[in-house]
Amino acid sequence: MGVIAAVTQSDSRRLLSAPAVLHNLLWLYNGLAVLLVAGFFFVTQAKIIDSMSAYSFLTMLPLMPWPAGQGLLAAALSYLALFLLGHLYHRAEVPELRYLALTGEIIACIVLLRCLGLAYDGVVLLVVADLMHRYDGRNRLLLLTCAMLGLYFLADYNLLLFQGSVAPFEAYASYYAGPVRGVLLAARGGLISLNLVLFALYLVLLIQDTHEEKERVRLLNEQLAAANRQLRAYALEAESLAETRERNRLAREIHDTLGHTLTGLAAGLDACLVLVEAAPEAARAQMQKLAQVARHGLTDVRRSVSALRPETLEKLPLREAVTSMAREFQETSGMRVQLAVLGWPEHLRDDQEETVYRIVQEALTNANRHGQASQATVTIGTEPGRMFLIIADNGRGCEKAEPGFGLRHMRERLELLHGRLRCWSEGGFTLEAIIPLGEEQMAGGKQNDKGNDS
């Protein structure tokens, strides 16, 4: 695709430059034609003066011609002014300056025609070519037609304004013998005809270039429309993906929060049933703790729906929040929880802190609910470039851990952090989570705090 695009761009540049090259050729050709015609008048007038036949020649003219050198100089200066104004017209960006330059071109063209005695009117096509090269307004065709007709009307031999005020080419050609006169008239006609051919070729290339440009614009519009359709499809897909991610997030948060809370409540209520008759005061104290746990769980559910962090993390640092959660779960469920900190990273991000908290929370819940464990140990430490969590219990374990909601949600959280999760069953159930860390997060160093029963 890249090669095809490069070839297409190369062809486009070539087509775009073709009218400009031919336009420059028109300027060069008309400059030579003007010099040839003005030089013819200059040479012929000098010959007439040298042959002492000026009187008989003047009687054939409707007016006194300019001196030979003056006419040649006026023609050269007029063409130079026409060229400079044309260059200004091509380069001008301000519309007013461009229109002023075009008006100056028309005036210079009329003066040049007058200097050449209307013997060569090819410069009219040069001005029209300039106008066509730059102007691309809505009324382009009408304006170009009017400009061409108007300029040719000014160049017409029968124009009343110039009638009787120019020395015709034929009068100068009549000085020469018949064969030479025929060659001169044919040469002038050839100059005019070749100029028409170049101008027609210029029009063909310009029209072709315009057509190619319109075709490129059409193709670009089609590509843009296709890109817009793809973007709309991507937007719908992204919206659907965002909805799916949000549903998964809510499922994780509600599962982790409700599962942990309800597990603790169920274990605590079972204990209350045993204590309610034997020790009513102990049962009442246990019920108060269960009520507090239920309120915390409800608050966490509301925060999860609102995409907020757990309430404990909002109020306490991560280490204290994990300790408080473990101690609270032990009090409500009756399962002994031991927290061992071998190293603690510094400057954890919010998403990293929440992942650590939720993994510990879900692991303890699973140990009590599914493993029927009586004891669990939570080990937290750091290694070069990463943090690890190991939660081991003395429960029933399992030969093959089925990826339910809990394990799947843990993996999803860790994948978002480019971490990984492993679990195995050996004398209970053990879960290991690895979270990558940056260098600035390793500043906490190693600690050896075995911790007490929470």
C-alpha positions as CSV (number, residue, x, y, z in Angstrom):
1,M,0.0,0.0,0.0
2,G,2.8,2.4,0.8
3,V,4.5,1.8,-2.6
4,I,1.2,2.3,-4.5
5,A,0.6,5.5,-2.5
6,A,4.1,6.8,-3.3
7,V,3.6,6.1,-7.1
8,T,0.2,7.8,-7.0
9,Q,1.7,10.9,-5.3
10,S,4.6,11.0,-7.8
11,D,2.1,10.8,-10.8
12,S,0.0,13.5,-9.2
13,R,3.0,15.8,-8.8
14,R,3.9,15.2,-12.5
15,L,0.4,16.0,-13.7
16,L,0.2,19.1,-11.5
17,S,3.5,20.4,-12.9
18,A,2.7,19.9,-16.6
19,P,0.3,22.9,-17.0
20,A,2.8,25.1,-15.1
21,V,5.7,24.0,-17.4
22,L,3.6,24.7,-20.5
23,H,2.5,28.0,-19.0
24,N,6.2,29.0,-18.6
25,L,6.8,27.9,-22.2
26,L,3.9,30.2,-23.3
27,W,5.7,33.1,-21.6
28,L,9.0,32.2,-23.3
29,Y,7.4,31.7,-26.7
30,N,5.4,34.9,-26.6
31,G,8.5,36.8,-25.5
32,L,10.4,35.6,-28.6
33,A,7.4,36.4,-30.8
34,V,7.2,39.9,-29.5
35,L,10.9,40.4,-30.1
36,L,10.6,39.0,-33.6
37,V,7.7,41.3,-34.5
38,A,9.2,44.4,-32.9
39,G,12.5,43.5,-34.5
40,F,10.8,43.2,-37.9
41,F,9.4,46.7,-37.5
42,F,12.7,48.1,-36.3
43,V,14.7,46.5,-39.2
44,T,12.2,47.4,-41.9
45,Q,11.9,51.0,-40.7
46,A,15.8,51.2,-40.8
47,K,15.9,49.8,-44.3
48,I,13.2,52.2,-45.5
49,I,15.2,55.1,-44.1
50,D,18.5,53.9,-45.6
51,S,16.8,53.4,-49.1
52,M,15.6,57.0,-49.1
53,S,12.0,55.8,-49.7
54,A,10.6,57.1,-46.4
55,Y,8.3,59.6,-48.1
56,S,6.6,57.2,-50.3
57,F,6.2,54.7,-47.4
58,L,4.8,57.3,-45.1
59,T,2.1,58.2,-47.6
60,M,0.8,54.6,-47.2
61,L,0.4,55.0,-43.4
62,P,-2.5,56.6,-41.6
63,L,-0.1,58.2,-39.1
64,M,3.6,59.0,-38.3
65,P,5.2,55.8,-36.8
66,W,7.4,55.8,-33.8
67,P,11.1,56.0,-34.3
68,A,12.6,52.5,-34.8
69,G,14.5,52.3,-31.6
70,Q,11.7,53.8,-29.5
71,G,9.1,51.3,-30.8
72,L,11.4,48.4,-30.0
73,L,12.1,49.6,-26.5
74,A,8.5,50.3,-25.8
75,A,7.5,46.8,-26.9
76,A,10.2,45.2,-24.7
77,L,9.3,47.3,-21.7
78,S,5.6,46.6,-22.1
79,Y,6.3,42.8,-22.3
80,L,8.5,43.1,-19.2
81,A,5.8,44.9,-17.3
82,L,3.3,42.2,-18.5
83,F,5.7,39.4,-17.2
84,L,6.2,41.1,-13.8
85,L,2.5,41.7,-13.3
86,G,1.8,38.1,-14.3
87,H,4.4,36.9,-11.7
88,L,2.8,39.1,-9.1
89,Y,-0.7,37.7,-10.0
90,H,0.6,34.1,-9.5
91,R,2.3,34.8,-6.2
92,A,-0.2,37.2,-4.6
93,E,-2.3,35.7,-1.8
94,V,-4.5,38.8,-1.0
95,P,-7.4,38.8,-3.5
96,E,-7.4,42.6,-3.9
97,L,-3.7,42.5,-4.9
98,R,-4.4,39.7,-7.3
99,Y,-7.2,41.5,-9.0
100,L,-5.1,44.6,-9.2
101,A,-2.2,42.6,-10.8
102,L,-4.7,41.1,-13.3
103,T,-6.0,44.6,-14.2
104,G,-2.4,45.7,-14.7
105,E,-1.8,42.7,-17.0
106,I,-4.7,43.7,-19.2
107,I,-3.5,47.3,-19.5
108,A,0.0,46.2,-20.3
109,C,-1.4,43.8,-22.9
110,I,-3.3,46.6,-24.6
111,V,-0.2,48.9,-24.6
112,L,1.9,46.0,-26.0
113,L,-0.6,45.4,-28.8
114,R,-0.4,49.1,-29.6
115,C,3.4,49.0,-29.7
116,L,3.3,46.0,-32.1
117,G,0.7,47.8,-34.3
118,L,-1.7,44.9,-33.6
119,A,0.5,42.7,-35.7
120,Y,0.7,39.9,-33.0
121,D,-2.2,39.3,-30.6
122,G,-0.9,36.1,-29.0
123,V,-0.3,37.9,-25.7
124,V,-4.0,38.1,-25.3
125,L,-4.0,34.3,-24.8
126,L,-1.2,34.7,-22.4
127,V,-3.3,36.9,-20.2
128,V,-6.2,34.5,-20.5
129,A,-3.9,31.6,-19.5
130,D,-2.8,33.5,-16.4
131,L,-6.4,34.1,-15.5
132,M,-7.3,30.4,-15.9
133,H,-4.3,29.2,-14.0
134,R,-5.2,31.0,-10.8
135,Y,-8.9,31.8,-10.8
136,D,-11.2,28.9,-9.7
137,G,-14.4,30.6,-8.6
138,R,-17.9,29.5,-9.2
139,N,-18.4,31.7,-12.4
140,R,-15.0,30.8,-13.8
141,L,-16.2,29.8,-17.3
142,L,-18.3,32.9,-17.7
143,L,-15.6,35.2,-16.5
144,L,-13.0,33.5,-18.8
145,T,-15.2,33.8,-21.8
146,C,-15.9,37.5,-21.2
147,A,-12.2,38.1,-20.6
148,M,-11.2,36.4,-23.8
149,L,-13.8,38.1,-25.9
150,G,-13.0,41.5,-24.4
151,L,-9.3,41.2,-25.0
152,Y,-9.8,40.0,-28.5
153,F,-12.2,42.9,-29.1
154,L,-9.5,45.2,-28.1
155,A,-7.0,43.5,-30.4
156,D,-9.3,43.4,-33.4
157,Y,-8.1,45.4,-36.5
158,N,-11.5,46.9,-36.9
159,L,-11.7,48.3,-33.4
160,L,-12.7,52.0,-33.7
161,L,-10.3,53.0,-30.9
162,F,-7.2,51.9,-32.8
163,Q,-8.5,52.2,-36.3
164,G,-6.4,54.7,-38.2
165,S,-3.9,55.0,-35.3
166,V,-1.5,52.1,-36.0
167,A,0.9,51.2,-38.7
168,P,-0.3,47.8,-40.1
169,F,2.1,44.9,-40.5
170,E,1.0,44.6,-44.1
171,A,2.3,48.1,-44.9
172,Y,5.7,47.2,-43.6
173,A,5.7,43.8,-45.4
174,S,4.8,45.6,-48.7
175,Y,8.3,47.1,-48.7
176,Y,9.7,43.8,-49.6
177,A,9.4,41.9,-52.9
178,G,6.5,39.5,-53.5
179,P,8.2,36.2,-52.4
180,V,9.7,37.7,-49.3
181,R,6.4,39.5,-48.4
182,G,4.7,36.1,-48.7
183,V,7.2,34.5,-46.3
184,L,6.8,37.3,-43.8
185,L,3.0,37.1,-43.8
186,A,3.2,33.3,-43.5
187,A,5.7,33.6,-40.7
188,R,3.4,36.0,-38.8
189,G,0.5,33.6,-39.3
190,G,2.7,30.7,-38.2
191,L,3.6,32.5,-34.9
192,I,0.0,33.1,-34.2
193,S,-1.1,29.6,-35.1
194,L,1.7,28.0,-33.0
195,N,0.7,30.1,-30.1
196,L,-2.9,28.9,-30.5
197,V,-1.7,25.3,-30.5
198,L,0.3,25.8,-27.3
199,F,-2.6,27.5,-25.7
200,A,-5.0,24.7,-26.7
201,L,-2.5,22.2,-25.3
202,Y,-2.3,24.2,-22.2
203,L,-6.1,24.1,-21.9
204,V,-6.2,20.3,-22.4
205,L,-3.5,19.8,-19.7
206,L,-5.3,22.2,-17.3
207,I,-8.6,20.6,-17.8
208,Q,-7.1,17.2,-17.3
209,D,-5.3,18.4,-14.2
210,T,-8.6,19.8,-12.9
211,H,-10.4,16.6,-13.6
212,E,-7.6,14.6,-11.9
213,E,-7.8,16.9,-8.9
214,K,-11.6,16.5,-8.7
215,E,-11.1,12.7,-8.9
216,R,-8.5,12.8,-6.1
217,V,-10.9,14.9,-4.0
218,R,-13.7,12.4,-4.7
219,L,-11.5,9.5,-3.7
220,L,-10.4,11.3,-0.6
221,N,-14.0,12.1,0.3
222,E,-14.8,8.4,-0.1
223,Q,-11.9,7.4,2.0
224,L,-12.9,10.0,4.6
225,A,-16.4,8.6,4.6
226,A,-15.1,5.1,5.0
227,A,-12.8,6.3,7.8
228,N,-15.8,8.0,9.5
229,R,-17.8,4.8,9.3
230,Q,-14.9,2.8,10.8
231,L,-14.6,5.4,13.6
232,R,-18.3,5.2,14.3
233,A,-18.0,1.4,14.4
234,Y,-14.9,1.7,16.7
235,A,-16.8,4.2,18.9
236,L,-19.7,1.7,19.3
237,E,-17.2,-1.1,20.0
238,A,-15.3,1.0,22.5
239,E,-18.6,2.0,24.1
240,S,-19.7,-1.7,24.3
241,L,-16.2,-2.6,25.7
242,A,-16.4,0.1,28.3
243,E,-19.8,-1.1,29.3
244,T,-18.5,-4.6,29.6
245,R,-15.5,-3.5,31.6
246,E,-17.8,-1.5,33.9
247,R,-20.1,-4.5,34.4
248,N,-17.1,-6.6,35.2
249,R,-15.7,-4.0,37.6
250,L,-19.1,-3.8,39.4
251,A,-19.2,-7.6,39.5
252,R,-15.8,-7.8,41.0
253,E,-16.4,-5.0,43.5
254,I,-19.8,-6.3,44.6
255,H,-18.6,-9.9,44.7
256,D,-15.5,-9.1,46.7
257,T,-17.4,-6.8,49.1
258,L,-20.6,-8.8,49.6
259,G,-18.8,-12.1,49.5
260,H,-16.4,-11.1,52.2
261,T,-19.0,-9.4,54.4
262,L,-21.7,-12.2,54.0
263,T,-19.1,-14.9,54.8
264,G,-18.1,-13.1,58.0
265,L,-21.8,-12.5,58.9
266,A,-22.7,-16.2,58.3
267,A,-19.9,-17.5,60.4
268,G,-20.6,-14.9,63.1
269,L,-24.3,-15.7,63.2
270,D,-23.5,-19.4,63.5
271,A,-21.5,-18.6,66.6
272,C,-24.3,-16.5,68.0
273,L,-26.7,-19.4,67.7
274,V,-24.4,-21.4,69.9
275,L,-23.9,-18.6,72.4
276,V,-27.4,-17.2,72.5
277,E,-28.6,-19.6,75.3
278,A,-25.3,-20.4,77.0
279,A,-23.8,-16.8,77.0
280,P,-26.4,-14.2,76.1
281,E,-24.0,-11.3,76.8
282,A,-21.3,-12.7,74.5
283,A,-23.9,-13.3,71.8
284,R,-25.1,-9.7,72.1
285,A,-21.5,-8.4,71.8
286,Q,-21.0,-10.7,68.8
287,M,-24.2,-9.3,67.2
288,Q,-23.0,-5.8,67.7
289,K,-19.8,-6.6,65.8
290,L,-21.8,-8.3,63.1
291,A,-24.0,-5.2,62.7
292,Q,-20.9,-3.0,62.4
293,V,-19.5,-5.4,59.7
294,A,-22.8,-5.3,57.8
295,R,-22.8,-1.5,57.8
296,H,-19.2,-1.4,56.6
297,G,-20.2,-3.9,53.8
298,L,-23.1,-1.8,52.8
299,T,-20.9,1.3,52.6
300,D,-18.4,-0.6,50.5
301,V,-21.1,-1.7,48.1
302,R,-22.3,1.9,47.6
303,R,-18.7,3.0,47.1
304,S,-18.1,0.3,44.5
305,V,-21.2,1.3,42.6
306,S,-19.8,4.9,42.6
307,A,-16.4,3.7,41.5
308,L,-14.8,4.7,44.9
309,R,-12.2,2.9,47.0
310,P,-13.2,0.8,50.0
311,E,-14.1,2.9,53.0
312,T,-11.2,1.5,55.0
313,L,-8.7,2.5,52.4
314,E,-10.2,6.0,52.3
315,K,-9.6,6.4,56.0
316,L,-6.4,4.4,56.7
317,P,-3.0,3.7,55.0
318,L,-3.0,0.4,53.1
319,R,-1.0,-1.5,55.8
320,E,-3.3,-0.4,58.6
321,A,-6.4,-1.0,56.3
322,V,-5.2,-4.6,55.6
323,T,-4.5,-5.2,59.3
324,S,-7.9,-3.8,60.3
325,M,-9.7,-5.9,57.7
326,A,-7.9,-9.1,58.8
327,R,-8.7,-8.5,62.5
328,E,-12.3,-7.7,61.8
329,F,-12.7,-10.8,59.6
330,Q,-11.2,-12.9,62.4
331,E,-13.6,-11.5,65.0
332,T,-16.7,-12.1,62.9
333,S,-15.7,-15.5,61.3
334,G,-13.7,-17.0,64.1
335,M,-10.9,-18.0,61.7
336,R,-7.5,-17.1,63.0
337,V,-5.6,-14.7,60.7
338,Q,-1.9,-14.0,61.0
339,L,-0.3,-11.2,59.1
340,A,3.5,-11.3,58.3
341,V,5.1,-8.3,56.6
342,L,8.6,-9.1,55.2
343,G,8.8,-5.8,53.2
344,W,6.5,-3.0,52.4
345,P,6.7,-0.9,49.2
346,E,6.4,2.9,49.3
347,H,4.2,5.2,47.2
348,L,1.8,2.6,45.8
349,R,-0.7,3.9,43.4
350,D,-4.4,3.8,44.2
351,D,-5.1,0.9,41.8
352,Q,-2.2,-1.1,43.3
353,E,-3.4,-0.5,46.9
354,E,-7.0,-1.5,46.0
355,T,-5.7,-4.6,44.3
356,V,-3.7,-5.7,47.3
357,Y,-6.6,-5.0,49.6
358,R,-9.1,-6.9,47.5
359,I,-6.9,-9.9,47.0
360,V,-6.3,-10.3,50.7
361,Q,-10.0,-9.8,51.3
362,E,-11.1,-12.4,48.7
363,A,-8.5,-14.9,49.7
364,L,-9.6,-14.9,53.4
365,T,-13.2,-15.1,52.3
366,N,-12.5,-18.2,50.1
367,A,-10.4,-19.8,52.9
368,N,-13.3,-19.6,55.3
369,R,-16.2,-20.2,52.9
370,H,-14.8,-22.9,50.6
371,G,-11.8,-24.3,52.5
372,Q,-13.5,-24.4,56.0
373,A,-10.1,-23.3,57.2
374,S,-9.4,-22.5,60.9
375,Q,-6.2,-20.5,60.3
376,A,-4.8,-18.4,57.4
377,T,-1.4,-16.6,57.1
378,V,-1.0,-13.5,54.9
379,T,2.6,-12.8,53.9
380,I,3.5,-9.5,52.2
381,G,7.0,-8.8,51.0
382,T,9.0,-7.2,48.3
383,E,11.7,-8.4,45.8
384,P,13.6,-6.4,43.2
385,G,11.1,-4.9,40.9
386,R,8.0,-6.5,42.4
387,M,5.7,-7.0,45.4
388,F,4.3,-10.4,46.4
389,L,1.4,-11.6,48.4
390,I,1.1,-15.2,49.7
391,I,-2.1,-16.3,51.5
392,A,-2.0,-19.8,52.8
393,D,-4.7,-21.6,54.9
394,N,-5.0,-25.0,56.5
395,G,-8.3,-25.8,54.9
396,R,-9.5,-28.7,52.8
397,G,-7.7,-27.4,49.7
398,C,-8.5,-28.9,46.3
399,E,-6.8,-30.9,43.6
400,K,-7.7,-28.4,40.9
401,A,-8.8,-24.9,41.6
402,E,-11.9,-24.0,39.5
403,P,-11.7,-20.4,38.3
404,G,-14.8,-19.0,39.9
405,F,-15.7,-15.4,40.4
406,G,-13.2,-14.8,43.1
407,L,-10.1,-16.2,41.3
408,R,-11.1,-14.7,38.0
409,H,-11.6,-11.2,39.5
410,M,-8.2,-11.5,41.2
411,R,-6.6,-12.3,37.8
412,E,-8.4,-9.5,36.1
413,R,-7.2,-7.0,38.7
414,L,-3.6,-8.3,38.4
415,E,-3.6,-8.3,34.6
416,L,-4.5,-4.6,34.7
417,L,-1.3,-4.1,36.6
418,H,0.7,-6.5,34.4
419,G,0.9,-8.9,37.4
420,R,0.2,-12.6,37.7
421,L,-1.6,-15.1,40.0
422,R,-0.6,-18.6,41.0
423,C,-2.4,-21.0,43.4
424,W,-1.9,-24.6,44.5
425,S,-3.2,-27.0,47.1
426,E,-0.7,-28.7,49.6
427,G,-1.8,-29.1,53.2
428,G,-4.5,-26.5,52.6
429,F,-4.7,-23.9,49.8
430,T,-2.0,-21.3,48.9
431,L,-2.4,-18.3,46.7
432,E,0.5,-16.2,45.4
433,A,0.1,-12.8,43.7
434,I,2.9,-10.8,42.0
435,I,2.6,-7.1,41.4
436,P,5.4,-5.3,39.4
437,L,6.8,-2.1,41.0
438,G,8.8,0.8,39.9
439,E,12.2,1.8,41.4
440,E,10.7,4.6,43.4
441,Q,8.2,2.2,45.0
442,M,11.0,0.0,46.4
443,A,12.3,2.7,48.8
444,G,10.6,1.1,51.8
445,G,13.4,-1.5,52.1
446,K,13.1,-4.8,53.9
447,Q,11.3,-5.2,57.1
448,N,11.0,-8.3,59.3
449,D,7.7,-7.9,61.1
450,K,6.1,-11.2,61.6
451,G,3.1,-9.6,63.0
452,N,0.7,-10.8,65.6
453,D,-2.6,-12.5,65.2
454,S,-5.0,-10.0,63.9
